[in-house]
Amino acid sequence: MPVKVAINGYGTIGKRVADAVIKQDDMKIVGVAKTKPNYEAKMALAKGYALYASNKDSLAKFDKAGVKVRGTLDDLLKECEIVIDCTPEESGYKPVYEKANIKGIWQGGEEHSLTNLSFNAAVNYSECYGASYVRVPSCNTTGLIRTLHPLESSFGIESVLAVMVRRATDPYDSKKGPINAIEPELEMPSHHGPDVQSVLKTLNIHTIAVKVPTTIMHLHAISVKLKRTATPKDVLDVWSRSPRIKFVRGEDGVKSTAQIMEVARDMSRNRSDLYEIAVWEDGVHVVNDKQLYYFQAVHQESDVVPENIDAIRAMMKLEKDGKKSIEKTDRSLGITG
């Protein structure tokens, strides 16, 4: 029988995870919970998802708006075996899930300490096998892990300096900024480095972040000091055998994040989502045999979606082999190469 999955928070990530779940043959959506009767709630109904209000206060808002729901989150939790929490950070639902005796997956806005297990399918699938609660790290953290883990496994890494040029907000959000500014994150390191270490525990990484007035993707400029010598071809060969990495070329006219998103559109991806981390193939350079430099782009709305699917499989013991789970998820989402 397919595992019964609930989504609490049907927003940027929640709606994408829901649409990914229904493409799997070993899991199904039993309902989604929302706090407001907005267009996303109505779209969930239009797609055939069972809709629930987050709490009794929300229920009153749905009733007033004439949007029919099947009950509250408490009712939804009685129908599921695992809940994907895509609510804003620090929403505090863990005691609710514990009381309902169901498993839970959180997103990267939460602290690692909430679950003490931060999940990446290629790194620690077996560690999270059968776990009750895990957290899928943020889009930027997931992006860094995707390319750094293969390097660490193949060449060893002495140190990493990663500069994150971050989008200001998601495309739908017209309330946030900066509008006409570049905003540095003054904390050193930025939170991304310690977050990477919640999965790659021994990696020596330092991160710097700046926020810029764009909405479509993040850009990373990464400097890696390798322990063993490598050429750009060696590095590219390793990444070509690693999951969820896609090469693009400036020589082909893909010179910015705008063109990368156009590639996703031309691939006919749902919502133009790019689940993979895009690496500029002709932007990979090695100096003095061990100093590696490269650029990568992260589609913040979608790169964590396949990780959520694999986390469900690991926690619910649907597939013991992480590699097989990755392959199954990637086939269902059209991730190739």
MARVEX-63803 format. One record per residue (C-alpha): residue number from 1; residue in one letter; chain; x, y, z. Coordinates in nm, 4 decimals, always signed. Last residue first. Layout:
! residues N
(r NUM, A, A, (X, Y, Z)),
...
This chain:
! residues 337
(r 337, G, A, (+2.2192, +1.2635, -1.6858)),
(r 336, T, A, (+1.8432, +1.2781, -1.6513)),
(r 335, I, A, (+1.5872, +1.4282, -1.4110)),
(r 334, G, A, (+1.2401, +1.3719, -1.5576)),
(r 333, L, A, (+1.0630, +1.3921, -1.2224)),
(r 332, S, A, (+0.9589, +1.0249, -1.2058)),
(r 331, R, A, (+1.2950, +0.9035, -1.3368)),
(r 330, D, A, (+1.4766, +1.1170, -1.0785)),
(r 329, T, A, (+1.2745, +0.9769, -0.7907)),
(r 328, K, A, (+1.3417, +0.6180, -0.8969)),
(r 327, E, A, (+1.7140, +0.6781, -0.9494)),
(r 326, I, A, (+1.7468, +0.8558, -0.6150)),
(r 325, S, A, (+1.5622, +0.5717, -0.4391)),
(r 324, K, A, (+1.7886, +0.3146, -0.6035)),
(r 323, K, A, (+2.0979, +0.5039, -0.4868)),
(r 322, G, A, (+1.9603, +0.5259, -0.1345)),
(r 321, D, A, (+1.9200, +0.1484, -0.1068)),
(r 320, K, A, (+1.6744, +0.0490, +0.1662)),
(r 319, E, A, (+1.3614, +0.1480, -0.0228)),
(r 318, L, A, (+1.0166, +0.1971, +0.1284)),
(r 317, K, A, (+1.1561, +0.2132, +0.4796)),
(r 316, M, A, (+0.9153, +0.4928, +0.5800)),
(r 315, M, A, (+1.2018, +0.7222, +0.6807)),
(r 314, A, A, (+1.4134, +0.6409, +0.3757)),
(r 313, R, A, (+1.1319, +0.6609, +0.1234)),
(r 312, I, A, (+0.9986, +0.9872, +0.2673)),
(r 311, A, A, (+1.3506, +1.1337, +0.2656)),
(r 310, D, A, (+1.3873, +1.0371, -0.1008)),
(r 309, I, A, (+1.0778, +1.2400, -0.1869)),
(r 308, N, A, (+1.1956, +1.5374, +0.0196)),
(r 307, E, A, (+1.5360, +1.5260, -0.1511)),
(r 306, P, A, (+1.3619, +1.5361, -0.4903)),
(r 305, V, A, (+1.1968, +1.8683, -0.3925)),
(r 304, V, A, (+1.5071, +2.0367, -0.2461)),
(r 303, D, A, (+1.6219, +2.1759, -0.5837)),
(r 302, S, A, (+1.2801, +2.3293, -0.6577)),
(r 301, E, A, (+1.2087, +2.6855, -0.5505)),
(r 300, Q, A, (+1.5690, +2.7900, -0.4889)),
(r 299, H, A, (+1.6888, +2.7145, -0.8390)),
(r 298, V, A, (+2.0602, +2.6968, -0.7632)),
(r 297, A, A, (+2.3380, +2.8146, -0.9934)),
(r 296, Q, A, (+2.7000, +2.6994, -0.9949)),
(r 295, F, A, (+3.0381, +2.8564, -1.0527)),
(r 294, Y, A, (+3.3794, +2.6924, -1.0264)),
(r 293, Y, A, (+3.7310, +2.7286, -0.8877)),
(r 292, L, A, (+3.9655, +2.4466, -0.7926)),
(r 291, Q, A, (+4.3078, +2.4847, -0.6352)),
(r 290, K, A, (+4.4843, +2.1461, -0.6458)),
(r 289, D, A, (+4.6907, +2.1238, -0.9659)),
(r 288, N, A, (+4.8499, +2.4705, -0.9386)),
(r 287, V, A, (+4.5254, +2.6343, -1.0588)),
(r 286, V, A, (+4.2179, +2.4344, -1.1591)),
(r 285, H, A, (+3.9302, +2.5970, -1.3481)),
(r 284, V, A, (+3.5629, +2.5088, -1.4027)),
(r 283, G, A, (+3.3730, +2.7910, -1.5767)),
(r 282, D, A, (+3.3473, +2.6069, -1.9090)),
(r 281, E, A, (+3.1222, +2.3452, -1.7536)),
(r 280, W, A, (+2.9069, +2.6066, -1.5822)),
(r 279, V, A, (+2.7335, +2.4035, -1.3110)),
(r 278, A, A, (+2.3541, +2.3921, -1.2775)),
(r 277, I, A, (+2.2327, +2.2160, -0.9636)),
(r 276, E, A, (+1.9462, +1.9868, -1.0590)),
(r 275, Y, A, (+1.5802, +2.0242, -0.9662)),
(r 274, L, A, (+1.5318, +2.2941, -1.2304)),
(r 273, D, A, (+1.1645, +2.3891, -1.2169)),
(r 272, S, A, (+1.0088, +2.5605, -1.5186)),
(r 271, R, A, (+0.6708, +2.5328, -1.3369)),
(r 270, N, A, (+0.6635, +2.1671, -1.4552)),
(r 269, R, A, (+0.9680, +2.1188, -1.6765)),
(r 268, S, A, (+0.9212, +2.1482, -2.0506)),
(r 267, M, A, (+1.2974, +2.1112, -2.1097)),
(r 266, D, A, (+1.2740, +2.4450, -2.2947)),
(r 265, R, A, (+1.1479, +2.6032, -1.9744)),
(r 264, A, A, (+1.4408, +2.4595, -1.7778)),
(r 263, V, A, (+1.6815, +2.5931, -2.0414)),
(r 262, E, A, (+1.5122, +2.9330, -2.0131)),
(r 261, M, A, (+1.5814, +2.9201, -1.6405)),
(r 260, I, A, (+1.9476, +2.8664, -1.7200)),
(r 259, Q, A, (+1.9374, +3.1592, -1.9642)),
(r 258, A, A, (+1.8202, +3.3947, -1.6916)),
(r 257, T, A, (+2.0768, +3.2535, -1.4477)),
(r 256, S, A, (+2.3486, +3.3878, -1.6724)),
(r 255, K, A, (+2.5798, +3.3050, -1.9627)),
(r 254, V, A, (+2.3996, +3.0151, -2.1264)),
(r 253, G, A, (+2.4892, +3.1212, -2.4803)),
(r 252, D, A, (+2.6417, +2.7912, -2.5861)),
(r 251, E, A, (+2.9916, +2.9161, -2.5005)),
(r 250, G, A, (+2.8619, +2.9906, -2.1495)),
(r 249, R, A, (+2.8033, +2.6205, -2.1104)),
(r 248, V, A, (+2.5623, +2.4312, -1.8887)),
(r 247, F, A, (+2.6203, +2.1108, -1.6946)),
(r 246, K, A, (+2.3481, +1.9568, -1.4791)),
(r 245, I, A, (+2.4055, +1.8024, -1.1364)),
(r 244, R, A, (+2.1297, +1.5947, -0.9782)),
(r 243, P, A, (+2.3177, +1.2710, -0.9231)),
(r 242, S, A, (+2.6947, +1.2266, -0.9540)),
(r 241, R, A, (+2.8649, +1.0434, -1.2420)),
(r 240, S, A, (+2.9015, +1.3599, -1.4497)),
(r 239, W, A, (+3.0313, +1.5336, -1.1353)),
(r 238, V, A, (+3.3301, +1.3000, -1.1172)),
(r 237, D, A, (+3.4028, +1.3395, -1.4884)),
(r 236, L, A, (+3.3790, +1.7177, -1.4549)),
(r 235, V, A, (+3.6383, +1.7163, -1.1787)),
(r 234, D, A, (+3.8796, +1.4974, -1.3728)),
(r 233, K, A, (+3.8285, +1.7127, -1.6829)),
(r 232, P, A, (+3.9095, +2.0273, -1.4838)),
(r 231, T, A, (+4.2343, +1.8588, -1.3812)),
(r 230, A, A, (+4.3014, +1.7065, -1.0425)),
(r 229, T, A, (+4.5732, +1.6771, -0.7802)),
(r 228, R, A, (+4.4876, +1.5403, -0.4390)),
(r 227, K, A, (+4.3994, +1.7247, -0.1182)),
(r 226, L, A, (+4.1790, +1.9768, -0.2977)),
(r 225, K, A, (+4.1547, +2.3449, -0.2117)),
(r 224, V, A, (+3.8064, +2.4507, -0.3190)),
(r 223, S, A, (+3.6941, +2.7976, -0.4284)),
(r 222, I, A, (+3.3248, +2.8400, -0.5032)),
(r 221, A, A, (+3.1261, +3.1201, -0.6671)),
(r 220, H, A, (+2.7601, +3.0382, -0.6014)),
(r 219, L, A, (+2.4613, +3.1934, -0.7815)),
(r 218, H, A, (+2.1041, +3.1867, -0.6480)),
(r 217, M, A, (+1.8068, +3.1815, -0.8839)),
(r 216, I, A, (+1.4957, +3.3612, -1.0192)),
(r 215, T, A, (+1.4236, +3.6518, -0.7883)),
(r 214, T, A, (+1.6818, +3.9223, -0.8523)),
(r 213, P, A, (+1.7719, +4.2299, -0.6461)),
(r 212, V, A, (+2.0892, +4.0994, -0.4762)),
(r 211, K, A, (+2.1635, +3.9447, -0.1372)),
(r 210, V, A, (+2.5237, +3.8770, -0.0359)),
(r 209, A, A, (+2.6613, +3.5694, +0.1365)),
(r 208, I, A, (+2.9987, +3.4476, +0.2611)),
(r 207, T, A, (+3.0749, +3.0871, +0.3468)),
(r 206, H, A, (+3.3610, +2.9018, +0.5121)),
(r 205, I, A, (+3.4017, +2.5262, +0.4789)),
(r 204, N, A, (+3.6276, +2.2652, +0.6396)),
(r 203, L, A, (+3.4184, +1.9515, +0.5843)),
(r 202, T, A, (+3.4123, +1.7111, +0.8783)),
(r 201, K, A, (+3.0346, +1.6911, +0.9283)),
(r 200, L, A, (+2.9173, +1.6833, +0.5705)),
(r 199, V, A, (+2.5486, +1.6771, +0.6711)),
(r 198, S, A, (+2.5185, +1.9316, +0.9556)),
(r 197, Q, A, (+2.8444, +2.0695, +0.8159)),
(r 196, V, A, (+2.6562, +2.2148, +0.5190)),
(r 195, D, A, (+2.4456, +2.4107, +0.7707)),
(r 194, P, A, (+2.7586, +2.5390, +0.9451)),
(r 193, G, A, (+2.8682, +2.6815, +0.6086)),
(r 192, H, A, (+2.5256, +2.8142, +0.5034)),
(r 191, H, A, (+2.4719, +3.0258, +0.8154)),
(r 190, S, A, (+2.7032, +3.2953, +0.6849)),
(r 189, P, A, (+3.0513, +3.2728, +0.8319)),
(r 188, M, A, (+3.0744, +3.5427, +0.9371)),
(r 187, E, A, (+2.7587, +3.7469, +1.0007)),
(r 186, L, A, (+2.7501, +4.0621, +0.7895)),
(r 185, E, A, (+2.5194, +3.9256, +0.5213)),
(r 184, P, A, (+2.5830, +4.1794, +0.2486)),
(r 183, E, A, (+2.2942, +4.3665, +0.0816)),
(r 182, I, A, (+2.3198, +4.4785, -0.2786)),
(r 181, A, A, (+2.0701, +4.7537, -0.3581)),
(r 180, N, A, (+1.7886, +4.8649, -0.5859)),
(r 179, I, A, (+1.4871, +4.6576, -0.4795)),
(r 178, P, A, (+1.6260, +4.4796, -0.1737)),
(r 177, G, A, (+1.3707, +4.3491, -0.1167)),
(r 176, K, A, (+1.0481, +4.1865, -0.0058)),
(r 175, K, A, (+0.6798, +4.2566, -0.0676)),
(r 174, S, A, (+0.6372, +4.1484, -0.4306)),
(r 173, D, A, (+0.6711, +3.7759, -0.3612)),
(r 172, Y, A, (+0.5770, +3.5572, -0.6596)),
(r 171, P, A, (+0.9312, +3.5377, -0.7998)),
(r 170, D, A, (+1.0892, +3.4142, -0.4750)),
(r 169, T, A, (+1.2987, +3.6553, -0.2695)),
(r 168, A, A, (+1.6216, +3.8555, -0.2754)),
(r 167, R, A, (+1.8200, +3.6067, -0.4823)),
(r 166, R, A, (+2.1477, +3.5175, -0.3182)),
(r 165, V, A, (+2.5030, +3.5606, -0.4393)),
(r 164, M, A, (+2.6617, +3.2948, -0.2202)),
(r 163, V, A, (+3.0402, +3.3042, -0.1891)),
(r 162, A, A, (+3.1914, +2.9669, -0.1068)),
(r 161, L, A, (+3.5351, +2.9186, +0.0475)),
(r 160, V, A, (+3.6243, +2.5524, +0.0876)),
(r 159, S, A, (+3.9144, +2.3816, +0.2623)),
(r 158, E, A, (+4.1362, +2.0720, +0.2608)),
(r 157, I, A, (+3.9091, +1.8594, +0.0446)),
(r 156, G, A, (+3.9606, +1.4981, -0.0587)),
(r 155, F, A, (+3.9897, +1.4003, -0.4242)),
(r 154, S, A, (+3.7088, +1.1566, -0.5016)),
(r 153, S, A, (+3.4856, +1.1545, -0.1920)),
(r 152, E, A, (+3.5413, +1.5213, -0.1089)),
(r 151, L, A, (+3.4763, +1.6226, -0.4671)),
(r 150, P, A, (+3.1595, +1.4114, -0.4839)),
(r 149, H, A, (+3.0370, +1.5722, -0.1587)),
(r 148, L, A, (+3.1140, +1.9263, -0.2748)),
(r 147, T, A, (+2.8825, +1.9365, -0.5783)),
(r 146, R, A, (+2.5502, +1.8247, -0.4272)),
(r 145, I, A, (+2.6405, +1.9496, -0.0787)),
(r 144, L, A, (+2.6675, +2.3084, -0.1995)),
(r 143, G, A, (+2.3310, +2.2962, -0.3733)),
(r 142, T, A, (+2.1605, +2.1365, -0.0736)),
(r 141, T, A, (+2.2971, +2.4146, +0.1460)),
(r 140, N, A, (+2.1730, +2.6796, -0.0958)),
(r 139, C, A, (+1.8254, +2.5232, -0.1230)),
(r 138, S, A, (+1.7960, +2.4811, +0.2529)),
(r 137, P, A, (+1.8525, +2.1580, +0.4433)),
(r 136, V, A, (+1.5955, +1.8738, +0.4466)),
(r 135, R, A, (+1.5149, +1.8101, +0.8122)),
(r 134, V, A, (+1.4451, +1.4727, +0.9630)),
(r 133, Y, A, (+1.2032, +1.3219, +1.2154)),
(r 132, S, A, (+1.1018, +0.9637, +1.2922)),
(r 131, A, A, (+1.4006, +0.7889, +1.1374)),
(r 130, G, A, (+1.3537, +0.4526, +0.9604)),
(r 129, Y, A, (+1.6505, +0.5078, +0.7313)),
(r 128, C, A, (+1.7981, +0.8496, +0.8129)),
(r 127, E, A, (+2.1550, +0.7219, +0.8550)),
(r 126, S, A, (+2.1109, +0.5070, +0.5431)),
(r 125, Y, A, (+2.0267, +0.8116, +0.3282)),
(r 124, N, A, (+2.3302, +1.0009, +0.4577)),
(r 123, V, A, (+2.5255, +1.1413, +0.1637)),
(r 122, A, A, (+2.3499, +1.0961, -0.1717)),
(r 121, A, A, (+1.9984, +1.1420, -0.0306)),
(r 120, N, A, (+2.0799, +1.4474, +0.1776)),
(r 119, F, A, (+1.9029, +1.4737, +0.5106)),
(r 118, S, A, (+1.9685, +1.6809, +0.8218)),
(r 117, L, A, (+1.9175, +1.4733, +1.1356)),
(r 116, N, A, (+1.9383, +1.6384, +1.4781)),
(r 115, T, A, (+1.5617, +1.6962, +1.4411)),
(r 114, L, A, (+1.5032, +2.0496, +1.5680)),
(r 113, S, A, (+1.8766, +2.0945, +1.6305)),
(r 112, H, A, (+1.9388, +2.1334, +1.2564)),
(r 111, E, A, (+1.7561, +2.4679, +1.2738)),
(r 110, E, A, (+1.4459, +2.5256, +1.0640)),
(r 109, G, A, (+1.4384, +2.7291, +0.7452)),
(r 108, G, A, (+1.5831, +2.4300, +0.5635)),
(r 107, Q, A, (+1.2621, +2.2274, +0.5447)),
(r 106, W, A, (+1.0980, +1.9855, +0.7875)),
(r 105, I, A, (+1.0061, +1.6170, +0.7531)),
(r 104, G, A, (+0.7749, +1.4475, +1.0042)),
(r 103, K, A, (+0.6738, +1.1041, +1.1301)),
(r 102, I, A, (+0.3407, +1.0422, +1.2973)),
(r 101, N, A, (+0.2422, +0.9779, +1.6591)),
(r 100, A, A, (-0.0395, +1.2371, +1.6643)),
(r 99, K, A, (+0.1066, +1.3844, +1.9831)),
(r 98, E, A, (+0.4514, +1.3891, +1.8238)),
(r 97, Y, A, (+0.3128, +1.5636, +1.5179)),
(r 96, V, A, (+0.1509, +1.8347, +1.7297)),
(r 95, P, A, (+0.4641, +1.8686, +1.9443)),
(r 94, K, A, (+0.6646, +1.9280, +1.6215)),
(r 93, Y, A, (+0.4322, +2.2000, +1.4895)),
(r 92, G, A, (+0.6278, +2.5001, +1.6168)),
(r 91, S, A, (+0.5995, +2.7497, +1.3319)),
(r 90, E, A, (+0.9692, +2.8170, +1.3820)),
(r 89, E, A, (+1.0325, +2.8596, +1.0111)),
(r 88, P, A, (+0.7351, +2.9166, +0.7824)),
(r 87, T, A, (+0.5319, +2.6038, +0.6994)),
(r 86, C, A, (+0.6542, +2.3349, +0.4610)),
(r 85, D, A, (+0.6159, +2.0469, +0.7060)),
(r 84, I, A, (+0.5959, +1.7201, +0.5143)),
(r 83, V, A, (+0.3775, +1.4877, +0.7224)),
(r 82, I, A, (+0.4096, +1.1098, +0.7544)),
(r 81, E, A, (+0.1621, +0.8294, +0.8186)),
(r 80, C, A, (-0.1513, +1.0189, +0.7236)),
(r 79, E, A, (-0.5289, +1.0238, +0.7860)),
(r 78, K, A, (-0.5333, +1.1154, +1.1553)),
(r 77, L, A, (-0.2936, +1.4001, +1.0761)),
(r 76, L, A, (-0.5567, +1.5512, +0.8469)),
(r 75, D, A, (-0.8086, +1.5772, +1.1298)),
(r 74, D, A, (-0.5603, +1.7601, +1.3519)),
(r 73, L, A, (-0.4763, +1.9856, +1.0571)),
(r 72, T, A, (-0.8376, +2.1013, +1.0522)),
(r 71, G, A, (-1.1500, +1.9802, +0.8758)),
(r 70, R, A, (-1.2508, +1.8727, +0.5269)),
(r 69, V, A, (-1.2319, +2.2183, +0.3735)),
(r 68, K, A, (-1.4809, +2.4108, +0.1616)),
(r 67, V, A, (-1.3901, +2.7638, +0.0594)),
(r 66, G, A, (-1.6859, +2.9968, +0.1227)),
(r 65, A, A, (-1.4605, +3.2837, +0.2259)),
(r 64, K, A, (-1.6204, +3.3004, +0.5715)),
(r 63, D, A, (-1.5883, +2.9234, +0.6144)),
(r 62, F, A, (-1.2217, +2.9356, +0.5123)),
(r 61, K, A, (-1.1527, +3.2148, +0.7597)),
(r 60, A, A, (-1.3330, +3.0253, +1.0380)),
(r 59, L, A, (-1.1219, +2.7187, +0.9695)),
(r 58, S, A, (-0.8089, +2.9297, +1.0014)),
(r 57, D, A, (-0.9010, +3.0115, +1.3604)),
(r 56, K, A, (-0.9782, +2.6426, +1.4217)),
(r 55, N, A, (-0.6364, +2.5320, +1.2967)),
(r 54, S, A, (-0.4338, +2.4697, +0.9790)),
(r 53, A, A, (-0.7433, +2.4378, +0.7593)),
(r 52, Y, A, (-0.7679, +2.1230, +0.5472)),
(r 51, L, A, (-0.7878, +2.0647, +0.1727)),
(r 50, A, A, (-0.8140, +1.7250, +0.0004)),
(r 49, Y, A, (-0.6137, +1.7581, -0.3198)),
(r 48, G, A, (-0.8070, +1.7392, -0.6457)),
(r 47, K, A, (-0.6002, +1.9807, -0.8516)),
(r 46, A, A, (-0.8772, +2.2407, -0.8342)),
(r 45, L, A, (-0.8811, +2.2026, -0.4563)),
(r 44, A, A, (-0.5087, +2.2749, -0.4379)),
(r 43, M, A, (-0.5625, +2.5709, -0.6705)),
(r 42, K, A, (-0.8207, +2.7127, -0.4303)),
(r 41, A, A, (-0.5737, +2.6879, -0.1441)),
(r 40, E, A, (-0.3045, +2.8468, -0.3603)),
(r 39, Y, A, (-0.5414, +3.1310, -0.4552)),
(r 38, N, A, (-0.5952, +3.2219, -0.0894)),
(r 37, P, A, (-0.8179, +3.0617, +0.1739)),
(r 36, K, A, (-0.5540, +3.1136, +0.4456)),
(r 35, T, A, (-0.3744, +2.8876, +0.6966)),
(r 34, K, A, (-0.3334, +2.5916, +0.4624)),
(r 33, A, A, (-0.3209, +2.2141, +0.5093)),
(r 32, V, A, (-0.2799, +1.9539, +0.2339)),
(r 31, G, A, (-0.4386, +1.6120, +0.2044)),
(r 30, V, A, (-0.4037, +1.2364, +0.1576)),
(r 29, I, A, (-0.1154, +1.2621, -0.0885)),
(r 28, K, A, (+0.0173, +0.9269, -0.2105)),
(r 27, M, A, (+0.3264, +0.7090, -0.1787)),
(r 26, D, A, (+0.4821, +0.4009, -0.3419)),
(r 25, D, A, (+0.3890, +0.4672, -0.7042)),
(r 24, Q, A, (+0.5446, +0.8143, -0.7141)),
(r 23, K, A, (+0.4200, +1.0948, -0.9426)),
(r 22, I, A, (+0.1676, +1.2040, -0.6772)),
(r 21, V, A, (+0.4569, +1.2801, -0.4431)),
(r 20, A, A, (+0.6166, +1.5233, -0.6890)),
(r 19, D, A, (+0.3016, +1.7369, -0.7158)),
(r 18, A, A, (+0.2796, +1.7506, -0.3362)),
(r 17, V, A, (+0.6485, +1.8413, -0.3081)),
(r 16, R, A, (+0.5962, +2.1289, -0.5495)),
(r 15, K, A, (+0.2903, +2.2557, -0.3637)),
(r 14, G, A, (+0.4730, +2.2437, -0.0330)),
(r 13, I, A, (+0.7888, +2.4176, -0.1551)),
(r 12, T, A, (+0.6412, +2.7486, -0.2727)),
(r 11, G, A, (+0.3258, +2.7257, -0.0628)),
(r 10, Y, A, (+0.0977, +2.4482, +0.0594)),
(r 9, G, A, (+0.1932, +2.4416, +0.4256)),
(r 8, N, A, (+0.1362, +2.1120, +0.6052)),
(r 7, I, A, (+0.1562, +1.8423, +0.3385)),
(r 6, A, A, (+0.0225, +1.4978, +0.4293)),
(r 5, V, A, (+0.1582, +1.1663, +0.2992)),
(r 4, K, A, (-0.0047, +0.8218, +0.3147)),
(r 3, V, A, (+0.2454, +0.5531, +0.2182)),
(r 2, P, A, (+0.1308, +0.3489, -0.0817)),
(r 1, M, A, (+0.0000, +0.0000, +0.0000)),
